[in-house]
Amino acid sequence: MPKKGFIFLFSVIIFPLVVTSLLTLYRFIAGREVGLEQFLSNFLGYAVGGLFVGFIWYNIKKLDQYDKR
């Protein structure tokens, strides 16, 4: 997989899924109510944040490759 694809896949899909899953697991273990509507906003927020982080991360990698030439 190209580096660009991996960076965006990780920051937009994998990271938000892992964090949201950990939050859900924590609430389940604590005995609190667990529902989809409670974590959809968290997932979407992390996904949007991942877009920004992925964009910045990709540009940093691109600049490092440009400097090495």
Residue pairs with C-beta under 8 A, 6 or more apart in sequence:
1 9
3 58
3 61
4 58
7 54
7 57
7 58
7 61
8 54
8 58
10 54
11 50
11 51
11 53
11 54
11 57
12 47
12 50
12 51
12 54
13 47
13 50
15 46
15 50
16 43
16 46
16 47
16 50
17 43
19 42
19 46
20 39
20 42
20 43
20 46
23 39
23 42
24 34
24 39
27 33
27 34
27 38
28 34
